[in-house]
């Protein structure tokens, strides 16, 4: 399966975890560099000013890019559930147990983002004093410090509507599905577009989106490996 693929080798290989782990590590280093660069606030100021974010209540941003795309994500997740018993598209390349594992990997990625977001004390850009709110800007690394806002804004939950589906890539790749890379690219692009659209509204910083992407990749890879081992496919 994809024997000509040096970077994304099959999980059946003894060193199968290494390429994915390297990607995860490189992504983490890039994230840390971004976190300490000050780029979050600089980027937020592209769309926000002292009076707030002009696109916060924009109809297209709210109804289509936020509510509409969120509903589309739920539909796709439901389609993956249905696909366990009635496979469609690339899912036809997978056995029933593998389709279930693919679905669970996506769910694990979503849950990872949701759980961290639930305990996060970090508030959204539109809550900050510099953008007309009441909260102080405090790095999400200061996990025990309150910023005076509503919190629960880190990482980017909406971006996970796209990024979380990267987790399905690992199952599709293992099965030899020719569309595995296409699925990965589409999930990456969708997550990035949704993340940036929320940044334009003032709902997130760039780091929130990048951390969601990293979590989705890393949790998707690890959960797929776990489910494969449980099914004796490692």
C-alpha positions in Angstrom: 0.0 0.0 0.0 1.6 3.3 -1.1 5.0 1.5 -1.4 6.4 4.5 -3.2 5.5 6.8 -0.3 8.6 7.6 1.7 7.1 10.2 3.9 3.7 8.7 4.7 4.6 5.0 5.1 2.2 2.3 6.0 1.5 1.6 9.7 2.4 -2.0 9.0 6.1 -0.9 8.8 8.2 -1.2 11.9 9.1 2.5 11.7 5.6 3.5 10.7 5.1 5.9 13.5 8.2 7.9 12.7 7.1 10.1 9.8 3.9 11.1 11.5 5.7 11.8 14.8 8.2 13.9 13.0 5.4 16.0 11.4 3.8 16.4 14.8 7.1 17.5 16.4 7.9 20.0 13.6 4.4 21.3 13.9 4.8 21.7 17.7 8.1 23.6 17.2 6.4 26.0 14.7 3.5 26.5 17.1 5.8 27.4 20.0 7.7 29.8 17.7 4.5 31.5 16.7 3.2 31.6 20.3 6.2 33.6 21.5 6.5 35.8 18.4 3.7 38.2 19.3 2.0 37.5 16.0 -1.4 36.8 17.5 -2.1 40.4 18.5 -0.5 41.8 15.3 -2.7 39.6 13.1 -5.8 40.4 15.2 -5.3 44.1 14.5 -5.7 43.5 10.8 -9.4 43.2 11.4 -10.0 44.7 14.8 -9.7 48.2 16.3 -10.6 49.9 19.6 -14.3 49.9 18.7 -14.3 46.1 18.0 -14.4 43.9 14.9 -16.4 45.2 12.0 -17.1 41.7 10.7 -18.3 40.3 14.0 -22.0 40.4 13.1 -21.5 40.2 9.3 -24.3 38.1 7.8 -22.0 36.0 5.6 -19.6 35.3 8.4 -22.2 34.4 11.0 -24.9 32.6 8.9 -22.7 30.9 6.3 -19.1 30.6 7.5 -20.0 29.9 11.2 -23.5 28.4 11.5 -23.8 26.9 8.0 -20.3 25.3 8.1 -20.8 24.0 11.6 -24.0 22.3 10.4 -22.2 20.9 7.4 -19.6 19.4 9.8 -22.3 17.6 11.8 -23.7 16.3 8.5 -20.3 14.9 7.5 -19.8 13.3 10.9 -23.2 11.7 10.7 -22.3 10.5 7.2 -19.2 8.8 8.6 -21.5 7.0 11.2 -23.8 5.8 8.4 -20.7 4.8 6.4 -19.8 2.2 9.0 -22.7 0.1 7.9 -23.3 1.5 4.5 -20.0 2.6 3.1 -19.7 5.4 0.6 -16.9 6.8 -1.5 -13.5 6.1 -0.1 -15.0 4.2 2.9 -15.6 1.3 0.5 -11.9 0.6 0.7 -12.1 -0.2 4.4 -13.4 -3.1 6.4 -16.3 -2.4 8.8 -14.0 -2.4 11.9 -11.7 0.0 10.1 -14.5 2.4 9.2 -15.6 2.4 12.9 -12.0 3.2 13.9 -11.8 6.0 11.3 -15.0 7.5 12.8 -13.7 7.2 16.4 -10.4 8.9 15.4 -12.3 11.9 14.1 -14.4 11.9 17.3 -11.3 11.8 19.5 -9.8 14.8 17.6 -13.0 16.7 18.2 -13.2 15.7 21.9 -9.6 16.8 22.5 -10.3 20.3 21.2 -13.6 20.5 23.1 -12.2 19.3 26.4 -9.3 21.8 26.3 -11.6 24.5 25.3 -13.9 23.7 28.2 -11.3 24.2 30.8 -9.4 27.1 29.1 -9.4 30.5 30.9 -8.4 32.3 27.7 -10.9 34.8 26.3 -11.6 35.7 22.7 -10.0 38.7 21.0 -13.4 40.5 20.8 -13.5 40.3 24.7 -10.2 42.2 25.1 -9.9 45.8 26.2 -7.8 46.7 23.2 -10.7 45.8 21.0 -13.4 47.4 23.1 -14.0 44.6 25.6 -13.2 44.2 29.3 -10.6 41.4 29.4 -6.9 41.8 29.6 -4.6 40.0 27.1 -3.0 37.0 28.8 -1.2 34.2 27.0 -3.0 30.9 27.0 0.2 29.5 28.6 -0.8 31.2 31.8 -3.3 28.5 32.5 -4.0 29.5 36.1 -4.5 33.2 35.5 -7.9 34.8 34.7 -8.1 37.5 32.2 -11.4 39.0 33.3 -13.3 37.7 30.3 -15.6 34.8 29.6 -12.7 32.4 28.8 -13.3 29.0 27.0 -11.9 30.4 23.7 -8.7 28.3 23.3 -8.2 26.4 21.0 -10.4 27.2 18.0 -13.5 25.0 18.2 -15.0 26.1 14.9 -11.8 25.3 13.0 -12.0 21.7 14.3 -15.1 21.4 12.0 -12.5 21.0 9.3 -9.3 20.0 11.0 -10.7 17.1 13.0 -11.5 15.2 9.7 -7.7 15.0 9.1 -7.9 12.0 11.5 -9.7 10.1 8.8 -6.7 10.3 6.6 -4.8 7.7 8.6 -7.4 5.1 8.2 -7.8 5.8 4.5 -4.1 5.7 4.0 -3.7 2.4 5.7 -6.4 0.9 3.5 -4.7 2.1 0.4 -7.6 4.4 -0.6 -6.4 6.6 -3.5 -8.3 9.6 -2.1 -6.5 9.6 1.3 -4.3 12.6 0.5 -7.2 14.5 -1.1 -9.1 14.0 2.1 -6.2 15.3 4.1 -5.8 18.4 2.0 -9.5 19.2 2.0 -9.6 18.9 5.8 -6.6 21.1 6.1 -8.0 23.8 3.8 -11.4 23.7 5.4 -10.0 24.1 8.9 -7.8 26.9 7.8 -10.6 28.8 6.0 -12.9 28.4 9.0 -10.2 29.4 11.4 -9.3 32.6 9.5 -13.0 33.5 9.1 -13.4 33.4 12.9 -10.3 35.5 13.3 -11.7 38.1 11.0 -14.8 38.2 13.3 -12.6 38.5 16.4 -13.6 35.1 17.8 -10.0 33.6 17.8 -6.3 34.3 17.5 -4.2 32.6 14.9 -2.6 30.4 17.6 -6.0 29.1 18.5 -6.4 27.8 14.9 -2.9 26.4 14.7 -3.2 24.5 17.9 -6.5 23.0 16.7 -4.7 21.8 13.6 -1.9 20.3 15.6 -4.2 18.6 18.0 -6.3 17.2 15.2 -3.3 15.7 13.5 -1.6 14.4 16.6 -4.7 13.0 18.3 -5.9 11.5 15.0 -2.6 9.8 14.4 -2.4 8.5 18.0 -6.0 7.3 18.2 -5.7 5.6 14.8 -2.6 3.8 16.0 -4.4 2.7 19.2 -7.4 1.4 17.4 -5.2 -0.5 14.9 -3.4 -2.2 17.7 -6.6 -3.1 19.4 -7.7 -4.8 16.1 -4.3 -6.5 15.7 -3.2 -4.4 12.7 -0.1 -2.8 14.1 
